[in-house]
Amino acid sequence: MSPAGSAVSLDPEHVVATEPVAGSPYPVHLMYVEMADGAYIPIGLRKPEGAGPFPIILCATGNGGGGMRMLRDHVQSKSYTQDRLLENGYAVAWMRYRAEVDYAYDRIGRLIESGRQGRQLFNRGPLEYEDAIAVAEYVKTLAYIDGERIGYIGVSHGGEMALKIASEYRGFRAFVASEPASHEFLRLKPDNTAHVDPATGLLNVEKMLMREAAKVRPRITEDVAKARVATIATPFFVQGRDSDELQGIFRVSYDLLHEAGKDAFWKSYDHDVHGFVYPVRNPDGGYTPDAVQREAVADVIAFFDKYVRS
């Protein structure tokens, strides 16, 4: 009930709040999407004018958590790339998802669903990359979205999520993995620049140095990584960053795709910011991407034009 006692006109199963995006003609529709286990995560969906149906690109960056507050910040501060996609006829959606669970993907394996007493039963809790799959399945149900033309761009951990998704799901037409921190997907054995935190028992990779592919390749678990790559059937564009501490991981992620005969492309960029493909709004409220960022975004759009729009 409202404070005055009158009923609020709202469908609790389809909550949508629409907000303007600073400096953009494309507002954001904030909504909650049901995940595999009945929990809800927020997405911020934007679309071009008109009824569609539009191809859509799902956008992810980094680790999960943060909820609606972080989602709204992403929409308002990191949407230069989304605006360029919208101008080119794509719908877009920022996603939040649950936090990464340290090596759960590697220890437990694929999610298996059964039932008990008429309800769901899982072999483990859903993981963050499975939230992205649930979002893809949800947007397919929207009348203004073309469910056959869905792409994904993920940065850092979001890039690793792309590899995990592609290895077991066929609902996307193309993936951009920008600076993919895919040490878990590759089952990488770190060196002494990473360590187990004695306070938590979790692996701390904040200062891990894996710049060279020649250093990374002997440290991956080759048979496991190749088996995971073997099931991928979706085109990939892997973006590296020349000066990144994990550039070797980015390159090996591409090399395995290429060696397996996958439809994969590699390009590395000379930029000093991790996550450069998502330019950030300046304190004065505008976007001033440099030449490298504009090139990277143009490359992303050209890739999606070839594999998602067509």
Contacts in CASP RR format, 6 or more apart in sequence:
PFRMAT RR
TARGET T0000
AUTHOR 0000-0000-0000
METHOD contacts of the structure
MODEL  1
MSPAGSAVSLDPEHVVATEPVAGSPYPVHLMYVEMADGAYIPIGLRKPEG
AGPFPIILCATGNGGGGMRMLRDHVQSKSYTQDRLLENGYAVAWMRYRAE
VDYAYDRIGRLIESGRQGRQLFNRGPLEYEDAIAVAEYVKTLAYIDGERI
GYIGVSHGGEMALKIASEYRGFRAFVASEPASHEFLRLKPDNTAHVDPAT
GLLNVEKMLMREAAKVRPRITEDVAKARVATIATPFFVQGRDSDELQGIF
RVSYDLLHEAGKDAFWKSYDHDVHGFVYPVRNPDGGYTPDAVQREAVADV
IAFFDKYVRS
1 7 0 8 1.000
1 8 0 8 1.000
2 8 0 8 1.000
14 31 0 8 1.000
15 31 0 8 1.000
15 32 0 8 1.000
16 29 0 8 1.000
16 30 0 8 1.000
16 31 0 8 1.000
17 29 0 8 1.000
17 30 0 8 1.000
17 31 0 8 1.000
18 27 0 8 1.000
18 28 0 8 1.000
18 29 0 8 1.000
18 30 0 8 1.000
19 27 0 8 1.000
19 28 0 8 1.000
19 30 0 8 1.000
19 72 0 8 1.000
19 75 0 8 1.000
20 27 0 8 1.000
20 28 0 8 1.000
21 27 0 8 1.000
21 28 0 8 1.000
21 46 0 8 1.000
21 75 0 8 1.000
21 76 0 8 1.000
21 79 0 8 1.000
22 76 0 8 1.000
22 281 0 8 1.000
22 285 0 8 1.000
23 286 0 8 1.000
24 79 0 8 1.000
24 83 0 8 1.000
24 86 0 8 1.000
25 49 0 8 1.000
26 46 0 8 1.000
26 47 0 8 1.000
26 48 0 8 1.000
26 83 0 8 1.000
26 86 0 8 1.000
27 46 0 8 1.000
28 44 0 8 1.000
28 45 0 8 1.000
28 46 0 8 1.000
28 75 0 8 1.000
29 44 0 8 1.000
29 45 0 8 1.000
29 46 0 8 1.000
29 47 0 8 1.000
30 42 0 8 1.000
30 43 0 8 1.000
30 44 0 8 1.000
30 68 0 8 1.000
30 71 0 8 1.000
30 72 0 8 1.000
31 42 0 8 1.000
31 43 0 8 1.000
31 44 0 8 1.000
31 45 0 8 1.000
32 40 0 8 1.000
32 41 0 8 1.000
32 42 0 8 1.000
32 43 0 8 1.000
33 40 0 8 1.000
33 41 0 8 1.000
33 42 0 8 1.000
33 43 0 8 1.000
33 134 0 8 1.000
33 135 0 8 1.000
33 138 0 8 1.000
34 40 0 8 1.000
34 134 0 8 1.000
34 138 0 8 1.000
35 41 0 8 1.000
35 126 0 8 1.000
35 130 0 8 1.000
35 131 0 8 1.000
35 134 0 8 1.000
36 111 0 8 1.000
36 113 0 8 1.000
36 122 0 8 1.000
36 126 0 8 1.000
36 130 0 8 1.000
36 134 0 8 1.000
37 120 0 8 1.000
37 122 0 8 1.000
37 125 0 8 1.000
37 126 0 8 1.000
39 98 0 8 1.000
39 126 0 8 1.000
41 67 0 8 1.000
41 95 0 8 1.000
41 96 0 8 1.000
41 97 0 8 1.000
41 98 0 8 1.000
41 131 0 8 1.000
41 134 0 8 1.000
41 135 0 8 1.000
42 67 0 8 1.000
42 68 0 8 1.000
42 71 0 8 1.000
42 96 0 8 1.000
43 71 0 8 1.000
43 93 0 8 1.000
43 94 0 8 1.000
43 95 0 8 1.000
43 96 0 8 1.000
43 135 0 8 1.000
44 71 0 8 1.000
44 75 0 8 1.000
44 93 0 8 1.000
44 94 0 8 1.000
44 95 0 8 1.000
45 56 0 8 1.000
45 91 0 8 1.000
45 92 0 8 1.000
45 93 0 8 1.000
45 139 0 8 1.000
46 75 0 8 1.000
46 79 0 8 1.000
46 82 0 8 1.000
46 86 0 8 1.000
46 91 0 8 1.000
46 92 0 8 1.000
46 93 0 8 1.000
47 54 0 8 1.000
47 56 0 8 1.000
47 86 0 8 1.000
47 91 0 8 1.000
47 92 0 8 1.000
47 144 0 8 1.000
47 145 0 8 1.000
48 54 0 8 1.000
48 86 0 8 1.000
48 89 0 8 1.000
48 90 0 8 1.000
48 91 0 8 1.000
50 144 0 8 1.000
51 143 0 8 1.000
51 144 0 8 1.000
52 144 0 8 1.000
52 145 0 8 1.000
52 146 0 8 1.000
53 143 0 8 1.000
53 144 0 8 1.000
53 145 0 8 1.000
53 146 0 8 1.000
53 147 0 8 1.000
54 89 0 8 1.000
54 90 0 8 1.000
54 91 0 8 1.000
54 144 0 8 1.000
54 145 0 8 1.000
54 146 0 8 1.000
55 89 0 8 1.000
55 90 0 8 1.000
55 91 0 8 1.000
55 146 0 8 1.000
55 149 0 8 1.000
55 150 0 8 1.000
55 151 0 8 1.000
55 304 0 8 1.000
55 308 0 8 1.000
55 309 0 8 1.000
56 90 0 8 1.000
56 91 0 8 1.000
56 92 0 8 1.000
56 93 0 8 1.000
56 139 0 8 1.000
56 145 0 8 1.000
56 146 0 8 1.000
56 147 0 8 1.000
56 149 0 8 1.000
56 150 0 8 1.000
56 151 0 8 1.000
57 82 0 8 1.000
57 85 0 8 1.000
57 90 0 8 1.000
57 91 0 8 1.000
57 92 0 8 1.000
57 93 0 8 1.000
57 150 0 8 1.000
57 151 0 8 1.000
57 152 0 8 1.000
57 153 0 8 1.000
57 304 0 8 1.000
57 308 0 8 1.000
58 92 0 8 1.000
58 93 0 8 1.000
58 95 0 8 1.000
58 132 0 8 1.000
58 135 0 8 1.000
58 136 0 8 1.000
58 139 0 8 1.000
58 150 0 8 1.000
58 151 0 8 1.000
58 152 0 8 1.000
58 153 0 8 1.000
59 81 0 8 1.000
59 82 0 8 1.000
59 92 0 8 1.000
59 93 0 8 1.000
59 94 0 8 1.000
59 95 0 8 1.000
59 152 0 8 1.000
59 153 0 8 1.000
59 154 0 8 1.000
59 278 0 8 1.000
60 95 0 8 1.000
60 97 0 8 1.000
60 132 0 8 1.000
60 152 0 8 1.000
60 153 0 8 1.000
60 154 0 8 1.000
60 155 0 8 1.000
60 158 0 8 1.000
60 159 0 8 1.000
60 161 0 8 1.000
61 74 0 8 1.000
61 78 0 8 1.000
61 154 0 8 1.000
61 155 0 8 1.000
61 156 0 8 1.000
61 158 0 8 1.000
61 275 0 8 1.000
61 278 0 8 1.000
62 154 0 8 1.000
62 155 0 8 1.000
62 156 0 8 1.000
62 157 0 8 1.000
62 158 0 8 1.000
63 99 0 8 1.000
63 100 0 8 1.000
63 128 0 8 1.000
63 157 0 8 1.000
64 96 0 8 1.000
64 97 0 8 1.000
64 98 0 8 1.000
64 99 0 8 1.000
64 100 0 8 1.000
64 128 0 8 1.000
64 157 0 8 1.000
65 96 0 8 1.000
65 97 0 8 1.000
65 98 0 8 1.000
65 99 0 8 1.000
66 96 0 8 1.000
67 96 0 8 1.000
68 96 0 8 1.000
70 96 0 8 1.000
71 94 0 8 1.000
71 95 0 8 1.000
71 96 0 8 1.000
74 94 0 8 1.000
75 94 0 8 1.000
76 281 0 8 1.000
77 280 0 8 1.000
77 281 0 8 1.000
78 94 0 8 1.000
78 278 0 8 1.000
78 279 0 8 1.000
78 280 0 8 1.000
78 281 0 8 1.000
79 94 0 8 1.000
79 281 0 8 1.000
80 278 0 8 1.000
80 279 0 8 1.000
80 280 0 8 1.000
80 281 0 8 1.000
80 287 0 8 1.000
80 289 0 8 1.000
80 297 0 8 1.000
81 153 0 8 1.000
81 277 0 8 1.000
81 278 0 8 1.000
81 279 0 8 1.000
81 297 0 8 1.000
81 300 0 8 1.000
82 92 0 8 1.000
82 94 0 8 1.000
84 297 0 8 1.000
84 301 0 8 1.000
85 92 0 8 1.000
85 301 0 8 1.000
85 304 0 8 1.000
86 92 0 8 1.000
88 301 0 8 1.000
88 305 0 8 1.000
90 304 0 8 1.000
90 308 0 8 1.000
90 309 0 8 1.000
91 139 0 8 1.000
91 144 0 8 1.000
91 145 0 8 1.000
93 135 0 8 1.000
93 139 0 8 1.000
95 131 0 8 1.000
95 132 0 8 1.000
95 135 0 8 1.000
97 128 0 8 1.000
97 129 0 8 1.000
97 131 0 8 1.000
97 132 0 8 1.000
98 126 0 8 1.000
98 127 0 8 1.000
98 128 0 8 1.000
98 131 0 8 1.000
99 128 0 8 1.000
100 127 0 8 1.000
100 128 0 8 1.000
100 157 0 8 1.000
101 127 0 8 1.000
101 128 0 8 1.000
102 202 0 8 1.000
102 203 0 8 1.000
103 184 0 8 1.000
103 203 0 8 1.000
104 124 0 8 1.000
104 127 0 8 1.000
105 127 0 8 1.000
105 129 0 8 1.000
105 164 0 8 1.000
105 184 0 8 1.000
105 185 0 8 1.000
106 184 0 8 1.000
106 187 0 8 1.000
108 123 0 8 1.000
108 124 0 8 1.000
109 124 0 8 1.000
110 168 0 8 1.000
111 122 0 8 1.000
111 123 0 8 1.000
111 124 0 8 1.000
111 125 0 8 1.000
111 126 0 8 1.000
111 127 0 8 1.000
111 130 0 8 1.000
112 122 0 8 1.000
112 123 0 8 1.000
113 120 0 8 1.000
113 121 0 8 1.000
113 122 0 8 1.000
114 120 0 8 1.000
114 121 0 8 1.000
114 122 0 8 1.000
115 121 0 8 1.000
126 134 0 8 1.000
128 161 0 8 1.000
129 161 0 8 1.000
129 164 0 8 1.000
129 165 0 8 1.000
132 152 0 8 1.000
132 161 0 8 1.000
132 165 0 8 1.000
133 165 0 8 1.000
133 169 0 8 1.000
136 150 0 8 1.000
136 152 0 8 1.000
136 169 0 8 1.000
136 171 0 8 1.000
136 172 0 8 1.000
139 145 0 8 1.000
139 147 0 8 1.000
139 150 0 8 1.000
140 147 0 8 1.000
140 150 0 8 1.000
148 173 0 8 1.000
149 173 0 8 1.000
149 308 0 8 1.000
149 309 0 8 1.000
150 171 0 8 1.000
150 172 0 8 1.000
150 173 0 8 1.000
150 308 0 8 1.000
151 172 0 8 1.000
151 173 0 8 1.000
151 174 0 8 1.000
151 175 0 8 1.000
151 304 0 8 1.000
151 308 0 8 1.000
152 162 0 8 1.000
152 165 0 8 1.000
152 172 0 8 1.000
152 174 0 8 1.000
152 175 0 8 1.000
152 176 0 8 1.000
153 175 0 8 1.000
153 176 0 8 1.000
153 178 0 8 1.000
153 277 0 8 1.000
153 300 0 8 1.000
154 161 0 8 1.000
154 162 0 8 1.000
154 175 0 8 1.000
154 176 0 8 1.000
154 177 0 8 1.000
154 178 0 8 1.000
154 180 0 8 1.000
155 178 0 8 1.000
155 179 0 8 1.000
155 275 0 8 1.000
155 277 0 8 1.000
155 278 0 8 1.000
156 178 0 8 1.000
156 179 0 8 1.000
156 180 0 8 1.000
156 181 0 8 1.000
156 274 0 8 1.000
156 275 0 8 1.000
157 181 0 8 1.000
158 177 0 8 1.000
158 180 0 8 1.000
158 181 0 8 1.000
159 177 0 8 1.000
159 178 0 8 1.000
159 179 0 8 1.000
159 180 0 8 1.000
159 181 0 8 1.000
159 182 0 8 1.000
160 177 0 8 1.000
160 180 0 8 1.000
160 181 0 8 1.000
160 182 0 8 1.000
160 183 0 8 1.000
160 184 0 8 1.000
160 185 0 8 1.000
162 175 0 8 1.000
162 176 0 8 1.000
162 177 0 8 1.000
162 180 0 8 1.000
162 236 0 8 1.000
163 175 0 8 1.000
163 177 0 8 1.000
163 180 0 8 1.000
163 182 0 8 1.000
163 185 0 8 1.000
163 228 0 8 1.000
163 229 0 8 1.000
163 232 0 8 1.000
163 253 0 8 1.000
164 185 0 8 1.000
165 172 0 8 1.000
165 175 0 8 1.000
166 172 0 8 1.000
166 175 0 8 1.000
166 232 0 8 1.000
166 233 0 8 1.000
166 234 0 8 1.000
166 236 0 8 1.000
167 185 0 8 1.000
167 228 0 8 1.000
167 229 0 8 1.000
167 231 0 8 1.000
167 232 0 8 1.000
168 231 0 8 1.000
170 233 0 8 1.000
170 234 0 8 1.000
172 234 0 8 1.000
173 234 0 8 1.000
173 235 0 8 1.000
173 307 0 8 1.000
173 308 0 8 1.000
174 234 0 8 1.000
174 235 0 8 1.000
174 236 0 8 1.000
174 237 0 8 1.000
174 303 0 8 1.000
174 304 0 8 1.000
174 306 0 8 1.000
174 307 0 8 1.000
174 308 0 8 1.000
175 234 0 8 1.000
175 235 0 8 1.000
175 236 0 8 1.000
175 237 0 8 1.000
176 236 0 8 1.000
176 237 0 8 1.000
176 239 0 8 1.000
176 277 0 8 1.000
176 300 0 8 1.000
176 303 0 8 1.000
176 304 0 8 1.000
177 236 0 8 1.000
177 237 0 8 1.000
177 238 0 8 1.000
177 239 0 8 1.000
177 253 0 8 1.000
178 238 0 8 1.000
178 239 0 8 1.000
178 240 0 8 1.000
178 275 0 8 1.000
178 277 0 8 1.000
178 296 0 8 1.000
179 239 0 8 1.000
179 240 0 8 1.000
179 241 0 8 1.000
179 244 0 8 1.000
179 246 0 8 1.000
179 250 0 8 1.000
179 274 0 8 1.000
179 275 0 8 1.000
180 238 0 8 1.000
180 249 0 8 1.000
180 250 0 8 1.000
180 253 0 8 1.000
181 246 0 8 1.000
181 249 0 8 1.000
182 249 0 8 1.000
182 250 0 8 1.000
182 253 0 8 1.000
183 190 0 8 1.000
183 205 0 8 1.000
183 208 0 8 1.000
183 210 0 8 1.000
183 246 0 8 1.000
183 249 0 8 1.000
185 225 0 8 1.000
185 228 0 8 1.000
185 253 0 8 1.000
186 216 0 8 1.000
186 220 0 8 1.000
186 221 0 8 1.000
186 225 0 8 1.000
186 249 0 8 1.000
186 252 0 8 1.000
186 253 0 8 1.000
186 256 0 8 1.000
187 220 0 8 1.000
187 221 0 8 1.000
187 224 0 8 1.000
187 225 0 8 1.000
188 210 0 8 1.000
188 216 0 8 1.000
188 219 0 8 1.000
188 220 0 8 1.000
188 221 0 8 1.000
188 249 0 8 1.000
189 219 0 8 1.000
189 220 0 8 1.000
189 221 0 8 1.000
190 203 0 8 1.000
190 205 0 8 1.000
190 208 0 8 1.000
190 210 0 8 1.000
190 219 0 8 1.000
191 208 0 8 1.000
191 209 0 8 1.000
191 210 0 8 1.000
191 215 0 8 1.000
191 219 0 8 1.000
193 207 0 8 1.000
193 208 0 8 1.000
193 209 0 8 1.000
194 203 0 8 1.000
194 204 0 8 1.000
194 205 0 8 1.000
194 207 0 8 1.000
194 208 0 8 1.000
195 203 0 8 1.000
195 204 0 8 1.000
196 202 0 8 1.000
196 203 0 8 1.000
196 204 0 8 1.000
197 203 0 8 1.000
197 204 0 8 1.000
207 245 0 8 1.000
208 245 0 8 1.000
208 246 0 8 1.000
209 245 0 8 1.000
210 216 0 8 1.000
210 219 0 8 1.000
210 245 0 8 1.000
210 246 0 8 1.000
210 247 0 8 1.000
210 248 0 8 1.000
210 249 0 8 1.000
211 244 0 8 1.000
211 245 0 8 1.000
211 246 0 8 1.000
211 247 0 8 1.000
211 248 0 8 1.000
212 247 0 8 1.000
212 248 0 8 1.000
213 247 0 8 1.000
213 248 0 8 1.000
213 251 0 8 1.000
213 252 0 8 1.000
213 255 0 8 1.000
215 248 0 8 1.000
216 248 0 8 1.000
216 249 0 8 1.000
216 251 0 8 1.000
216 252 0 8 1.000
217 252 0 8 1.000
217 255 0 8 1.000
220 252 0 8 1.000
225 256 0 8 1.000
226 256 0 8 1.000
226 260 0 8 1.000
229 256 0 8 1.000
229 257 0 8 1.000
229 260 0 8 1.000
229 262 0 8 1.000
230 260 0 8 1.000
232 257 0 8 1.000
232 260 0 8 1.000
232 262 0 8 1.000
233 262 0 8 1.000
234 263 0 8 1.000
235 262 0 8 1.000
235 263 0 8 1.000
235 264 0 8 1.000
235 265 0 8 1.000
235 303 0 8 1.000
235 307 0 8 1.000
236 254 0 8 1.000
236 257 0 8 1.000
236 262 0 8 1.000
236 263 0 8 1.000
236 264 0 8 1.000
236 265 0 8 1.000
237 264 0 8 1.000
237 265 0 8 1.000
237 267 0 8 1.000
237 299 0 8 1.000
237 300 0 8 1.000
237 303 0 8 1.000
238 250 0 8 1.000
238 253 0 8 1.000
238 254 0 8 1.000
238 257 0 8 1.000
238 264 0 8 1.000
238 265 0 8 1.000
238 266 0 8 1.000
238 267 0 8 1.000
239 250 0 8 1.000
239 267 0 8 1.000
239 268 0 8 1.000
239 269 0 8 1.000
239 277 0 8 1.000
239 296 0 8 1.000
239 299 0 8 1.000
240 247 0 8 1.000
240 250 0 8 1.000
240 251 0 8 1.000
240 266 0 8 1.000
240 267 0 8 1.000
240 268 0 8 1.000
240 269 0 8 1.000
241 247 0 8 1.000
241 250 0 8 1.000
241 268 0 8 1.000
241 269 0 8 1.000
241 271 0 8 1.000
241 274 0 8 1.000
241 275 0 8 1.000
241 276 0 8 1.000
242 268 0 8 1.000
242 269 0 8 1.000
242 270 0 8 1.000
242 271 0 8 1.000
243 270 0 8 1.000
243 271 0 8 1.000
243 272 0 8 1.000
244 250 0 8 1.000
244 274 0 8 1.000
247 268 0 8 1.000
250 268 0 8 1.000
251 266 0 8 1.000
251 268 0 8 1.000
254 264 0 8 1.000
254 266 0 8 1.000
257 264 0 8 1.000
258 264 0 8 1.000
258 266 0 8 1.000
265 303 0 8 1.000
267 299 0 8 1.000
269 276 0 8 1.000
269 292 0 8 1.000
269 295 0 8 1.000
269 296 0 8 1.000
270 292 0 8 1.000
271 290 0 8 1.000
271 292 0 8 1.000
271 293 0 8 1.000
271 296 0 8 1.000
276 292 0 8 1.000
276 293 0 8 1.000
276 296 0 8 1.000
277 293 0 8 1.000
277 296 0 8 1.000
277 297 0 8 1.000
277 300 0 8 1.000
279 287 0 8 1.000
279 288 0 8 1.000
279 289 0 8 1.000
279 293 0 8 1.000
279 297 0 8 1.000
280 287 0 8 1.000
281 287 0 8 1.000
282 288 0 8 1.000
289 297 0 8 1.000
END
